[in-house]
Amino acid sequence: MKTDKSDILTCLRNSGDYVSGQQLCDRLGVSRTAVWKVINQLKEEGYRIESVPSRGYRLVESPADVYSESEIASRVHTKWAGKRLVFFESTGSTNPDAKHYAEEGAPHGTTVVADRQTAGRGRRGRSWESPAGRSIYFTIVIRPAFAPDKASMVTLVMALSVAEAIHEVTGLDTGIKWPNDIVVNGKKVVGILTEMSMTPEMNEIQFLVAGVGVNVNQESGEEFPEGLRGTATSLKMESGQQFDRAGLLARILEQFEQDYETFERTVNLSGLRARYESRLVGRNAAVRVLDPAGEYTGISRGITETGELVVERETGETVLVYAGEVSVRGLYGYV
């Protein structure tokens, strides 16, 4: 039987103290030799593990920003979000990968993670290549029971979860540029792309995939594509600190699981709306709505329980702006 390194890491990390070799054997159903081999592999990867006769093993320190399947799995404490994890050192984009696994029957919560993307994709088909060791890229498979017209709200749920998790881990003040960009000090740190697959009859959702990219440890704007250098930033650039990506990813998944379950109970944003609006950038400020039918300006007043942006036009008329191909910009910059 194969011993998963994440199982050993989880046991050591959760204990916080010495765990005997026999305890590990009993808990994982493997031999002492198998445990010893995995402990040595972890040591070779840079984990500091003390081995004391008659006491067992104790995790002293993890390598800085180690980002691997076993490390991430050992950090995720959820019921379903990320419980099945697929990790790539490099891939084209995690969204198509997640769709592939979903089409093959991957369960709700399956999460595809990559250290590097070579064909990342954003809104309106924009693509870019992303270096390793800097960012978080993941896509989660969602199998909802609600109607297709409710699916767009999942993007807002994810935006709230990511914004709050980043704030909790880094202390940075995160805002949400409606509907789903996360900004810090007026610049974008997170992009989210949610896609839907329908049943052949086109009346039910087969699955959703919600992809997230977080700029974590980039050190300067030179690391971004030329067209994004004026609008993008990273958590390290804004704080001066390097962050542990596995720990941040785990916290995002935990927060999303909690928020998604809140959303699922009502299939609207009533349980999350106040928190979302508290982070909504430009609320009660002037915005320009870039609608293909004609641009107009107004005051952003918040969101509805179904995720539309409420804009009060200069005439006093209230307009609901729907996410999709409509963009909203502040009058004085990106946000």
C-alpha positions as CSV (number, residue, x, y, z in Angstrom):
1,M,0.0,0.0,0.0
2,K,1.3,3.4,-1.0
3,T,1.9,5.8,1.9
4,D,0.9,9.4,0.9
5,K,3.3,12.0,2.2
6,S,0.4,14.3,2.9
7,D,-1.0,11.7,5.4
8,I,2.2,11.7,7.4
9,L,2.5,15.5,7.2
10,T,-1.1,15.9,8.3
11,C,-0.5,13.7,11.3
12,L,2.7,15.5,12.3
13,R,1.2,18.9,11.8
14,N,-2.0,18.2,13.6
15,S,-0.2,16.7,16.6
16,G,2.2,19.6,17.2
17,D,4.2,17.1,19.3
18,Y,5.9,13.8,18.9
19,V,4.0,11.0,17.1
20,S,5.3,7.5,17.6
21,G,6.1,5.4,14.6
22,Q,3.6,2.8,15.8
23,Q,0.9,5.5,16.0
24,L,1.6,6.4,12.4
25,C,1.5,2.8,11.4
26,D,-1.8,2.2,13.1
27,R,-3.4,5.4,11.9
28,L,-2.4,4.9,8.2
29,G,-2.4,1.1,8.0
30,V,1.2,0.8,6.8
31,S,4.5,-0.7,8.0
32,R,7.2,1.1,10.0
33,T,9.5,0.8,7.0
34,A,7.0,2.7,4.8
35,V,6.7,5.4,7.5
36,W,10.5,5.6,7.8
37,K,10.9,6.0,4.0
38,V,8.4,8.8,3.8
39,I,10.0,10.6,6.8
40,N,13.3,10.5,5.0
41,Q,11.7,11.8,1.7
42,L,10.3,14.7,3.6
43,K,13.6,15.5,5.2
44,E,15.2,15.5,1.8
45,E,12.6,18.0,0.6
46,G,13.7,20.4,3.4
47,Y,11.3,19.5,6.2
48,R,13.0,19.6,9.7
49,I,11.7,16.5,11.5
50,E,13.1,15.4,14.8
51,S,13.4,11.6,15.4
52,V,13.7,10.6,19.0
53,P,13.9,7.0,20.1
54,S,10.8,5.9,22.2
55,R,9.1,9.2,21.4
56,G,8.8,9.2,17.6
57,Y,8.8,12.0,15.1
58,R,8.0,15.7,15.5
59,L,7.7,18.3,12.7
60,V,9.9,21.2,13.7
61,E,9.9,23.4,10.6
62,S,8.6,23.4,7.0
63,P,10.7,24.7,4.0
64,A,9.9,28.3,3.1
65,D,6.9,28.5,0.7
66,V,7.0,24.8,-0.2
67,Y,4.2,24.3,-2.7
68,S,3.4,20.6,-3.5
69,E,0.5,18.3,-3.4
70,S,1.5,16.7,-0.1
71,E,2.1,20.1,1.6
72,I,-1.2,21.6,0.4
73,A,-3.2,18.5,1.2
74,S,-1.8,18.5,4.7
75,R,-3.0,22.1,5.2
76,V,-6.6,21.7,4.0
77,H,-9.1,21.1,6.7
78,T,-12.4,21.0,4.9
79,K,-15.4,18.7,4.3
80,W,-15.3,18.8,0.5
81,A,-13.4,21.8,-0.9
82,G,-10.0,20.6,-2.0
83,K,-10.4,17.1,-0.3
84,R,-9.6,15.7,-3.8
85,L,-6.6,17.6,-5.0
86,V,-4.8,17.4,-8.3
87,F,-1.5,19.2,-8.5
88,F,0.6,20.2,-11.5
89,E,4.0,21.8,-11.4
90,S,3.1,23.3,-14.8
91,T,0.0,23.2,-16.9
92,G,-1.7,25.3,-19.6
93,S,-4.5,26.5,-17.4
94,T,-6.3,24.9,-14.4
95,N,-9.8,25.7,-15.7
96,P,-9.6,23.3,-18.7
97,D,-7.9,20.7,-16.5
98,A,-10.8,21.0,-14.0
99,K,-13.3,20.7,-16.8
100,H,-11.6,17.5,-18.0
101,Y,-11.8,15.9,-14.5
102,A,-15.4,17.1,-14.0
103,E,-16.4,15.5,-17.4
104,E,-14.8,12.2,-16.1
105,G,-16.9,12.4,-13.0
106,A,-14.7,14.2,-10.5
107,P,-16.7,14.9,-7.3
108,H,-17.9,18.2,-6.0
109,G,-15.0,20.1,-4.5
110,T,-12.2,18.6,-6.6
111,T,-9.5,21.2,-6.9
112,V,-6.8,21.5,-9.5
113,V,-3.7,23.5,-8.5
114,A,-0.7,24.5,-10.5
115,D,2.5,26.2,-9.6
116,R,2.9,27.6,-13.1
117,Q,0.5,28.2,-16.0
118,T,1.6,28.6,-19.6
119,A,-1.8,29.6,-21.1
120,G,-3.7,31.3,-18.3
121,R,-7.0,32.8,-19.5
122,G,-9.0,35.8,-18.3
123,R,-12.0,37.8,-19.2
124,R,-12.6,38.3,-22.9
125,G,-10.1,35.6,-23.7
126,R,-7.0,37.4,-22.6
127,S,-4.2,35.0,-22.1
128,W,-0.8,35.1,-20.4
129,E,2.1,32.9,-19.2
130,S,2.7,32.8,-15.4
131,P,6.1,31.9,-13.9
132,A,6.5,29.3,-11.1
133,G,7.0,30.1,-7.5
134,R,5.1,33.3,-7.4
135,S,1.3,32.8,-7.5
136,I,-1.6,30.7,-6.5
137,Y,-3.6,29.2,-9.5
138,F,-6.4,26.8,-8.7
139,T,-9.8,25.8,-10.0
140,I,-12.5,24.1,-8.0
141,V,-15.3,21.8,-9.4
142,I,-18.8,22.6,-8.2
143,R,-21.8,20.4,-8.8
144,P,-24.8,22.5,-7.9
145,A,-28.5,21.6,-7.7
146,F,-29.7,25.1,-8.5
147,A,-30.9,26.5,-11.8
148,P,-28.4,27.8,-14.4
149,D,-29.6,31.4,-14.0
150,K,-28.2,31.4,-10.4
151,A,-24.7,30.3,-11.5
152,S,-23.2,33.8,-11.9
153,M,-23.6,34.4,-8.1
154,V,-20.9,31.8,-7.4
155,T,-18.3,34.2,-8.8
156,L,-19.3,36.8,-6.2
157,V,-19.2,34.1,-3.5
158,M,-15.6,33.2,-4.5
159,A,-14.6,36.9,-4.6
160,L,-15.8,37.4,-1.1
161,S,-14.1,34.3,0.2
162,V,-10.8,35.1,-1.4
163,A,-10.8,38.8,-0.3
164,E,-11.5,37.8,3.3
165,A,-9.0,35.0,3.4
166,I,-6.3,37.3,2.0
167,H,-7.1,39.9,4.6
168,E,-7.0,37.4,7.4
169,V,-3.7,35.9,6.3
170,T,-1.8,39.1,5.3
171,G,-3.5,41.9,7.1
172,L,-3.9,43.8,3.9
173,D,-7.1,45.8,3.3
174,T,-8.7,43.9,0.4
175,G,-11.5,45.4,-1.7
176,I,-13.8,43.8,-4.4
177,K,-14.1,45.6,-7.7
178,W,-17.5,44.3,-8.8
179,P,-18.1,41.6,-9.6
180,N,-15.0,39.6,-8.9
181,D,-11.6,41.4,-9.1
182,I,-9.8,41.7,-5.7
183,V,-7.8,44.9,-5.3
184,V,-5.3,46.2,-2.8
185,N,-4.4,49.9,-2.8
186,G,-6.3,50.4,-6.1
187,K,-4.5,47.6,-8.0
188,K,-5.6,44.1,-8.9
189,V,-4.2,41.1,-7.0
190,V,-6.7,38.4,-7.9
191,G,-8.7,37.4,-11.0
192,I,-11.5,34.9,-11.0
193,L,-13.1,33.1,-14.0
194,T,-16.2,30.9,-13.5
195,E,-17.4,28.7,-16.3
196,M,-20.5,26.5,-16.7
197,S,-21.2,23.2,-18.4
198,M,-24.8,22.4,-19.1
199,T,-26.6,19.0,-19.5
200,P,-27.4,18.1,-23.2
201,E,-31.0,19.3,-22.7
202,M,-29.5,22.7,-21.7
203,N,-31.9,22.9,-18.7
204,E,-29.6,21.9,-15.8
205,I,-26.0,22.6,-14.7
206,Q,-23.7,19.7,-15.2
207,F,-20.9,21.4,-13.3
208,L,-19.3,24.7,-12.7
209,V,-15.6,25.4,-12.5
210,A,-14.3,28.5,-10.6
211,G,-10.8,29.4,-11.4
212,V,-8.7,31.8,-9.2
213,G,-5.3,33.4,-9.8
214,V,-3.7,35.3,-6.9
215,N,-0.5,37.4,-7.3
216,V,1.4,36.4,-4.1
217,N,5.2,36.8,-4.1
218,Q,6.0,38.9,-7.2
219,E,8.6,41.4,-6.3
220,S,8.1,44.1,-8.9
221,G,5.8,45.2,-11.7
222,E,8.3,43.9,-14.2
223,E,7.1,40.4,-13.5
224,F,3.7,41.2,-15.0
225,P,2.8,41.3,-18.7
226,E,3.5,44.8,-20.1
227,G,-0.2,45.7,-20.5
228,L,-0.9,44.9,-16.8
229,R,2.0,46.7,-15.1
230,G,-0.1,49.8,-14.3
231,T,-3.0,47.9,-12.8
232,A,-1.6,44.8,-11.2
233,T,0.2,44.2,-8.0
234,S,1.1,41.4,-5.6
235,L,0.6,40.7,-1.9
236,K,4.4,41.0,-1.4
237,M,4.7,44.2,-3.3
238,E,2.0,45.8,-1.1
239,S,3.2,44.4,2.2
240,G,6.9,43.9,1.8
241,Q,6.5,40.3,3.1
242,Q,6.7,36.9,1.5
243,F,3.7,34.7,2.1
244,D,3.3,30.9,2.4
245,R,1.1,30.0,-0.7
246,A,0.0,26.6,0.6
247,G,-1.3,28.1,3.8
248,L,-3.1,30.9,2.0
249,L,-4.7,28.5,-0.5
250,A,-5.9,26.3,2.4
251,R,-7.5,29.3,4.1
252,I,-9.2,30.3,0.8
253,L,-10.7,26.8,0.4
254,E,-11.9,26.7,3.9
255,Q,-13.6,30.2,3.6
256,F,-15.1,29.3,0.3
257,E,-16.6,26.1,1.6
258,Q,-18.2,28.0,4.4
259,D,-19.5,30.8,2.2
260,Y,-20.7,28.5,-0.5
261,E,-22.8,26.5,2.0
262,T,-24.3,29.8,3.2
263,F,-25.2,30.7,-0.4
264,E,-26.5,27.2,-1.1
265,R,-29.1,27.4,1.7
266,T,-31.0,30.3,0.0
267,V,-29.5,30.3,-3.5
268,N,-29.0,34.0,-3.2
269,L,-26.5,36.4,-1.6
270,S,-28.8,37.4,1.3
271,G,-26.5,35.7,3.8
272,L,-23.3,37.2,2.3
273,R,-24.5,40.6,0.9
274,A,-23.5,42.8,3.9
275,R,-20.0,41.4,4.0
276,Y,-19.6,41.7,0.2
277,E,-20.8,45.3,0.3
278,S,-18.4,46.2,3.1
279,R,-15.5,45.4,0.7
280,L,-17.1,46.8,-2.5
281,V,-14.7,49.3,-4.0
282,G,-16.3,52.5,-5.1
283,R,-19.6,52.1,-3.2
284,N,-21.4,55.4,-3.1
285,A,-18.9,56.8,-5.6
286,A,-19.1,57.8,-9.2
287,V,-18.7,55.0,-11.8
288,R,-18.8,54.6,-15.6
289,V,-20.7,51.7,-16.9
290,L,-19.3,50.4,-20.2
291,D,-22.4,48.9,-21.7
292,P,-22.3,47.9,-25.4
293,A,-25.7,49.5,-25.7
294,G,-24.2,52.9,-24.5
295,E,-21.9,54.1,-21.8
296,Y,-23.3,56.1,-18.9
297,T,-22.2,57.3,-15.5
298,G,-23.8,57.1,-12.1
299,I,-23.3,56.3,-8.4
300,S,-22.6,52.7,-7.3
301,R,-25.0,51.9,-4.4
302,G,-24.3,48.3,-3.7
303,I,-25.5,44.9,-5.0
304,T,-28.8,43.1,-5.0
305,E,-29.4,39.7,-3.4
306,T,-28.8,38.2,-6.8
307,G,-25.5,40.0,-7.4
308,E,-26.4,42.8,-9.8
309,L,-24.7,46.1,-9.2
310,V,-27.1,48.9,-8.3
311,V,-26.3,52.2,-10.1
312,E,-28.1,55.4,-9.5
313,R,-28.0,57.5,-12.7
314,E,-27.8,61.2,-12.8
315,T,-31.5,61.3,-13.6
316,G,-32.2,59.6,-10.3
317,E,-33.2,56.4,-12.1
318,T,-31.9,53.2,-10.5
319,V,-30.3,50.7,-12.9
320,L,-29.3,47.1,-12.3
321,V,-26.0,46.2,-14.0
322,Y,-25.6,42.5,-14.8
323,A,-22.2,40.8,-14.8
324,G,-21.0,39.5,-18.1
325,E,-19.8,41.7,-21.0
326,V,-20.6,44.9,-19.1
327,S,-17.6,46.5,-17.4
328,V,-17.7,49.1,-14.6
329,R,-14.8,51.6,-14.0
330,G,-14.3,54.3,-11.5
331,L,-14.0,57.7,-13.1
332,Y,-10.5,58.3,-11.8
333,G,-8.6,55.1,-12.4
334,Y,-8.7,51.3,-12.6
335,V,-11.2,50.8,-9.7
